[in-house]
Amino acid sequence: MSRIPLPYNSKVMDLFQHPKNLGKMEDATVVAVAGNPACGDMITFYLKINEQTHVIERAQFESYGCAANIATSSIVTEMVKSLTLETAWKEITWKKVTEEIVGLPSVKFHCGVLSVGALKRAIRQYFTQKGAAAPVWLPSDHTFEEKQALEEEELAKTLSKRLKPEAEQ
């Protein structure tokens, strides 16, 4: 069986080869992880948030994944800069991410979903770790993107338990 390269556009390839905002953020306000064990993609999202205005001052990511995973994570970090948490929550969708990078092969749409899931998990986690009541715009139920990231995380936890020797469990 031969592997045919995926038809990535020039914007995806540029973001893959020259990702923006790549790397660990030491002074992050909040950190969130999302992953997909089925394809092997993992993202760690870092946000630096102004505590008074709830504006995202900086966003960075670390990725273990394919070109689409790196490109979508990179573009999300660019899209959220200077947005309030509410605006980022409401306006950054996987469809907008896909449009912003001028499309993805259909088998790679999940990468946009995963990057937005990591962002939304970080925003939700920000309010959780502050111990503050969730703002009215933050739904109590997880979004589609969050569910994808959470389901993958639960699967990873289950698999890691099964892989541990019985003496460690």
N, C-alpha and C positions, 0 to 999 in steps of 0.2 A: 504494500500500500504506500503510495507516495503522498507526501504532505504538500499541499498547494499553499503558498503564502496567502495570508488574508489581505484583502484589498484595502489597506489603510490609506486614507488621504494624507496629503502633505502636512496638514495642521496636526493630525494625530502623530505622525512620524516626527515632526519637529518637537512637540511636547514630550514625546518618548525619549528622544535623543538629548533634549535640552530642557528637562523639567524645571518648572518654576516652583520655588518655595519647598524644595526637597530637603529633608533632614530633620533631625530631632530639635525641638524647641525646648531649651532648658528652663525658660521662665513662663511656660504655658500656664494659662489660667485653668484650662481643662484639656484632658486627653481622652480620646475614645478610640476603640479598636473595632474593626469590622473585618470579617473574613468569609471566604467561600472555599471550604475544603474540597468541594467537588472539582474546582478548577485550580486550586492552589493559591488564589489571590488573597492577600492580606493587606490591610491599610491601617495605619495609625495616624489619626488626625490630631493636630495640636492647634488650639485657638488661644490667642491673647486677647482678652476682652477688657474693655474699659468698664470698671465696676460701677461707675456712676451713670454712664450713658447706655451701657449694654451694646456698645459698638465694637465690632470685631476689628481690632487694630492690625493684627497679623494672623495668618494661617499658614501652617506648614504640614507636611505629611511625610511619612515613610511608607514605602510600598515594597511588597514582595509579590510581583505579579507581572502580567503581560504588558505589552505596549498600550493596550486600551485602558488597563487599570491605572497605569502611570499617567497617561494623558488625561483621563477623566479626573483623577485626584488633583493633578496639577491645575487644571482649569477651574475646578471648584475652589481651590485656594485663592485664585485670582478673582473669581466672581464674588466672593464673600467679603473681600476687603472693604472696610468703611461702611458696611451694612450693619444695621442693628440686628440683634438676634431674631427679633420678630420678622423683620424683612427677609433675612436669610432663610428662616424657617418657611415662610409663605411663598417666596419667589424662586428658591433654588430647587428645581425638580430634575429628575433624571432625564426628562424630555428636553428641558432647557439646556442641560449639560451636553446632551447629544447634539443639539442644534449648534451650540457654541463651538464645538469641535468639528463642525461641518459633517456630522454623521459618523456612524460606526457600522461595521458589518453586523447583521442581526444576531449572530451568535455571540456578540460581544456587548449587547445592550446591558447585560447584567453588571458590567463594570461601572456604568453610569449609576445604576441602582445602588451598587455597593458604596461608591464614593459619596453619594447623597445620604445613604444610610449612616455612614460614619459621621458626616456633618451633623445630621439630626440627632444622632446618639450623643454627640458632644454637647449640643445645645441643651438637650434634656438633662444630661449629666451635670451641666453647669448649675442648674437650679436645684437638682437633687443634692449635690455636694454642699451647696450653700445652706441647705435646710430650709429654704424659703418655699412658700407656697408657689405652685406653678402659676404663671401668668394665664389670663383667660384665653389667650390665643394658642396656648400649648395644649393640644388635645390630650385627654387622659389615656386614650387608646394609642398604641403605637401605629405609625404610618406604614404604608406598604414597604418603603425603603428600610425603615427600622426593623420591621419584621423579618425581612430578608437577612439582614445582618445578625439579628438576634437568633434566628433559627439556625444559621450557620454556626454561631458561637455555641449554642446548645448542643449541636451535633458534634462539634469539636470537643466539648467537655465530655460528652458521652463516650466518644472514641478514646479519649485519653484515659478515662477510667477503665475501659476494657483492656487497654494496653498495659496498664500497671500490673506488676506481679501481685498476686493475692495477698502477700504479706504486707504490702504497702497500703492496701485499701482498708 
